[in-house]
Amino acid sequence: MFDDLAGKVAIVTGAARGQGEAEARLLVELGARVVVTDVLDAEGAAVAASLGERAAFVHHDVGDAESWRRVLDATVDGFGPPDVLVNNAAILGSLDGVLGTEPEAFLEVVRVNQLGCFLGMRAVAPHLRPGSSIVNVSSIGGLVGVSGAIAYSSTKWAVRGLTKSAAIELGPRGVRVNAVLPGPIDTAMLGGGHERWDHLPAGRVGQPSEVANAVAFLASSASSYCTGTEIVVDGGRTSL
């Protein structure tokens, strides 16, 4: 179904572990060449090494424009111009809510989650050819409020707006922009306690591979008439 990804070049941010790692692994499995980026150097390098010659690791702070330039240069030099950008990197940040979150802590979440997504699209979009795809990873925290995690939730709402605006602007270039909104997924960010999700319609937490499947769909031509839209991968959480 996604065989058109063979030979494509993808950048996946925050790919040293969790959802990003699963996304990078699936894209390589589907034939793409993938640049794995993260601030976690040892873990990211290990992921890229395990994927073989069709993957490479680049240290990357998504909230820094110069870091994006280095990633793009490394991508073009190593594999060629990108066809797919997956803006996956994010942090949870402060859980101290409206009254307890310090402005500096709030802005750091904005820098990574929101500015990072913007900088990625801004850096990569000029190099994307018609038929290319941008996939921004938001969250169901961008559909409903999250008690305590006001910075995280607000940035994930912002990613949805970035996605829709960019889809309008980049459509004439033949570039599609979509978002994936995961719910409770079995990653380090979830922090265990999986039994508390037994009440979901799906009866369990999700797996990173299930988010990766949605990302691969949006990255491929199987979703050729999808742009400015969202796929919710939450086991029914937002149905409750």
HELIX and SHEET records of a PDB file:
HELIX    1   1 ASP A    3  LEU A    5  5                                   3    
HELIX    2   2 GLY A   18  GLU A   29  1                                  12    
HELIX    3   3 ASP A   41  LEU A   51  1                                  11    
HELIX    4   4 GLY A   52  ARG A   54  5                                   3    
HELIX    5   5 ALA A   65  GLY A   78  1                                  14    
HELIX    6   6 GLY A   97  GLY A  100  1                                   4    
HELIX    7   7 PRO A  103  VAL A  109  1                                   7    
HELIX    8   8 VAL A  110  LEU A  115  3                                   6    
HELIX    9   9 GLY A  116  VAL A  124  1                                   9    
HELIX   10  10 ALA A  125  HIS A  127  5                                   3    
HELIX   11  11 ILE A  140  GLY A  142  5                                   3    
HELIX   12  12 ILE A  150  LEU A  170  1                                  21    
HELIX   13  13 GLY A  171  ARG A  173  5                                   3    
HELIX   14  14 HIS A  194  TRP A  197  5                                   4    
HELIX   15  15 PRO A  208  ALA A  219  1                                  12    
HELIX   16  16 SER A  221  SER A  223  5                                   3    
HELIX   17  17 ARG A  237  SER A  239  5                                   3    
SHEET    1   A 7 ALA A  55  HIS A  59  0                                        
SHEET    2   A 7 ARG A  33  ASP A  38  1                                        
SHEET    3   A 7 VAL A   9  THR A  13  1                                        
SHEET    4   A 7 VAL A  84  ASN A  87  1                                        
SHEET    5   A 7 SER A 133  VAL A 137  1                                        
SHEET    6   A 7 ARG A 176  PRO A 182  1                                        
SHEET    7   A 7 GLU A 230  VAL A 233  1                                        
END                                                                             
